[in-house]
Amino acid sequence: MTRHRGLTEQAADAAVDSACRLLRLPTIRSQFIDLAEAAARDQMTYRGFLAELLMAECDDRARRRSERRIKAAAFPRDKSLRTFDFDANPNVDPAVVHTLATCDWVKKGLPLCLIGDSGTGKSHLLIALGTEAAMAGFRVRYVLATKLVNELVEAADDKILAKTIARYGRVDLLCIDELGYMELDKRGAELLFQVLTEREEKASVAIASNESFSGWTKTFTDPRLCAAIVDRITFGGNIIETGTDSYRLAQTRARAEEATRTHS
């Protein structure tokens, strides 16, 4: 290997810049001057400086991959476990949620069900846990139940159903939100059942629903199919009941009362 000795600092900077472009090392390219100056101030060894450069590149690549996975999940909004108000919803056990945040259940391909009324935090938890899974390196996809069923019906009409089901089957965690808000016809329910069957005991499904399992017959009008779907998404999995008291409504009322007191 040819060694370039006696380069001026400007020539060395240009050489590093050129090499980083060629090797596709954008973080080192953007940070090497600052890191070199810091290394000189701290009297860092050559090995230490090299380690700092490589770790910076690795950390930044991991961050970018995480951002891409979160974007690919198509979450409708940002939600994190850090912003979930456990004090406002005592039905939700923080220990259980933080255990789920380790994503061991996703690794094992187990299901998760979040059951509760509107405003009790189930969608927040669904998105937050999905985000944790994406950050942990899993492929995640979020979709509304009605949108998923409509997509499956269109795919069946266009003769690409198998391809669509396979696409949903490839993600490590499928987050289905707002199941139970509307009745599904027999065809739509059967198509959704196919997606769940494709993932059974292979990849995780997380579902948020405003209906208890006993009320799912309103969504899946065929009792046998309803029982089969409930069995698919509860076997060996976790069930979190977020309750019936809307803390979102309670917060809105509290703000309104505070505003009234302020202006009175």
C-alpha positions in Angstrom: 0.0 0.0 0.0 1.4 3.4 -1.0 1.9 5.7 2.0 1.5 9.4 1.5 3.9 11.2 3.7 4.4 14.9 4.2 0.9 16.0 3.1 -0.1 19.5 4.1 -3.2 19.7 6.3 -5.2 21.0 3.4 -4.1 18.1 1.2 -4.8 15.6 4.0 -8.3 17.0 4.5 -9.0 16.8 0.8 -7.7 13.2 0.7 -9.9 12.2 3.6 -12.9 13.9 2.1 -12.3 12.1 -1.2 -11.8 8.7 0.4 -14.9 9.1 2.5 -17.0 9.9 -0.6 -15.5 6.8 -2.3 -16.1 4.6 0.7 -19.5 6.1 1.6 -18.6 7.3 5.1 -20.7 10.5 5.4 -20.4 10.8 9.1 -16.6 10.6 9.2 -16.5 13.0 6.2 -18.5 15.6 8.1 -16.9 15.1 11.5 -13.3 14.1 11.0 -11.9 17.7 11.3 -13.7 18.4 14.6 -12.7 14.9 15.9 -9.1 15.3 14.8 -8.9 18.7 16.6 -10.4 17.1 19.8 -8.0 14.2 19.5 -5.1 16.5 19.4 -6.3 18.5 22.4 -6.9 15.4 24.4 -3.6 13.8 23.2 -5.4 10.8 22.0 -3.5 7.9 20.5 -3.8 7.1 16.8 -5.8 3.9 17.7 -8.1 5.9 20.0 -8.7 8.5 17.3 -9.4 5.8 14.7 -11.9 4.1 17.2 -13.7 7.5 17.7 -14.1 7.9 14.0 -15.4 4.4 13.3 -17.8 4.5 16.3 -19.2 7.8 15.2 -19.9 6.3 11.7 -21.5 3.2 13.2 -23.6 5.1 15.6 -24.9 7.4 12.9 -25.6 4.5 10.6 -27.6 2.8 13.3 -29.6 6.0 13.9 -30.3 6.4 10.2 -31.4 2.8 9.9 -33.7 3.3 12.9 -35.2 6.4 11.3 -35.8 4.6 8.0 -37.6 1.7 9.8 -39.8 4.1 11.8 -40.7 6.0 8.5 -41.4 2.7 6.8 -43.8 1.7 9.6 -46.1 4.6 8.5 -47.1 5.6 12.0 -49.7 8.4 11.8 -48.0 10.5 14.5 -45.1 10.3 16.9 -45.8 8.6 20.2 -43.4 7.4 22.8 -43.6 5.5 26.1 -41.8 8.4 27.7 -44.9 10.6 27.0 -47.5 8.1 28.1 -49.2 9.2 31.4 -49.3 6.1 33.5 -50.6 8.2 36.5 -53.6 9.2 34.5 -54.4 5.6 33.6 -53.9 3.3 36.6 -55.3 0.4 34.6 -52.1 0.1 32.7 -49.2 -1.5 34.6 -45.9 0.3 33.8 -43.9 -2.8 34.5 -45.8 -4.8 31.9 -45.4 -2.1 29.3 -41.7 -1.6 29.9 -41.2 -5.4 29.7 -43.0 -5.3 26.3 -40.6 -2.4 25.3 -37.7 -4.9 25.4 -39.4 -6.4 22.3 -38.8 -10.0 23.4 -42.4 -10.8 22.4 -41.7 -9.5 18.8 -38.6 -11.7 18.6 -40.7 -14.7 19.6 -43.5 -13.8 17.2 -46.2 -13.4 19.9 -49.3 -11.3 19.6 -50.4 -8.3 21.7 -53.9 -7.0 22.2 -54.8 -3.5 23.6 -58.4 -3.3 24.6 -60.2 -0.2 25.8 -62.5 2.7 25.1 -61.5 5.7 23.1 -59.1 8.1 24.9 -57.6 5.5 27.2 -54.2 5.4 25.5 -54.3 2.1 23.5 -53.3 3.7 20.2 -50.6 5.6 22.0 -49.2 2.4 23.4 -49.6 0.6 20.0 -47.6 3.3 18.2 -45.0 3.6 21.1 -44.4 -0.1 21.3 -44.2 -0.3 17.5 -41.7 2.5 17.5 -39.6 0.6 20.2 -39.6 -2.4 17.9 -38.5 -0.4 14.9 -35.7 1.1 16.9 -34.7 -2.4 18.0 -34.2 -3.4 14.4 -37.5 -5.1 13.6 -39.5 -4.4 10.5 -42.8 -2.8 11.5 -46.0 -1.8 9.7 -48.9 0.2 11.1 -52.3 0.2 9.5 -55.9 1.0 10.4 -58.1 -2.1 10.3 -60.6 -0.7 7.8 -57.7 0.4 5.5 -56.1 -3.0 5.6 -59.4 -4.8 4.8 -60.1 -2.3 1.9 -56.6 -3.0 0.6 -57.2 -6.7 0.8 -60.5 -6.5 -1.0 -59.0 -4.4 -3.8 -56.1 -6.8 -4.1 -58.5 -9.8 -4.4 -60.4 -8.0 -7.1 -57.1 -7.2 -8.9 -55.9 -10.8 -8.6 -52.9 -9.7 -6.4 -54.1 -11.0 -3.1 -51.4 -13.5 -2.5 -48.7 -10.8 -3.2 -50.4 -8.4 -0.8 -50.8 -10.9 2.0 -47.1 -11.9 1.5 -46.0 -8.3 1.8 -47.8 -8.0 5.2 -46.4 -11.3 6.1 -42.8 -10.2 5.7 -42.8 -7.5 8.5 -41.8 -8.6 12.0 -44.6 -6.7 13.7 -47.9 -5.7 12.1 -49.8 -3.1 14.2 -53.5 -3.0 13.4 -55.4 -0.1 14.9 -59.1 0.7 15.5 -60.4 -2.8 15.1 -64.0 -2.9 16.1 -65.1 0.6 15.0 -67.1 -0.8 12.2 -68.7 -4.1 11.0 -66.9 -6.1 8.4 -68.7 -8.1 5.8 -68.0 -11.8 5.5 -65.5 -11.4 2.7 -63.5 -8.6 4.5 -63.4 -10.6 7.7 -62.2 -13.7 5.8 -59.4 -11.7 4.1 -58.3 -10.3 7.4 -58.3 -13.8 8.8 -55.9 -14.9 6.0 -53.4 -12.2 7.0 -53.5 -13.3 10.6 -53.2 -16.9 9.6 -50.2 -16.1 7.5 -48.5 -14.6 10.5 -49.6 -17.1 13.1 -46.7 -18.3 15.4 -44.2 -16.8 12.9 -44.5 -13.0 13.3 -46.1 -10.7 15.8 -49.5 -8.9 15.4 -50.4 -6.0 17.8 -54.1 -5.0 17.7 -55.8 -2.1 19.4 -59.6 -2.3 19.7 -62.3 -0.4 21.4 -64.4 -3.6 21.9 -63.8 -6.4 24.4 -63.4 -9.8 22.8 -67.1 -10.6 23.6 -68.1 -7.6 21.5 -66.1 -8.6 18.4 -69.1 -10.4 17.0 -70.2 -6.9 16.0 -67.2 -6.6 13.8 -66.9 -10.3 12.7 -70.6 -11.3 12.3 -69.7 -15.0 11.6 -69.4 -16.5 15.2 -67.0 -19.3 14.1 -64.8 -16.9 12.2 -64.8 -14.5 15.1 -63.8 -17.2 17.5 -61.0 -18.3 15.2 -59.6 -14.8 14.9 -59.7 -14.2 18.7 -57.9 -17.5 19.1 -55.2 -16.4 16.6 -54.4 -13.1 18.2 -54.5 -14.2 21.9 -52.8 -17.5 21.9 -49.6 -17.2 24.0 -49.8 -13.4 23.8 -50.2 -10.4 26.0 -53.5 -8.6 26.7 -53.6 -5.1 28.1 -56.9 -3.6 29.1 -56.7 0.2 29.1 -60.1 0.6 30.7 -63.2 2.7 30.0 -62.3 6.1 31.5 -61.0 8.5 28.8 -58.0 10.3 30.3 -57.8 12.3 27.1 -61.3 13.7 27.9 -60.4 14.2 31.5 -57.3 16.2 30.4 -59.5 18.3 28.1 -62.0 19.0 30.9 -59.2 19.9 33.3 -57.7 22.4 30.8 -61.1 23.9 30.3 -61.7 24.3 34.0 -58.2 25.8 34.4 -59.0 28.3 31.7 -62.3 29.2 33.3 -60.6 29.8 36.7 -57.9 31.9 35.0 -60.4 34.2 33.3 -62.9 34.4 36.2 
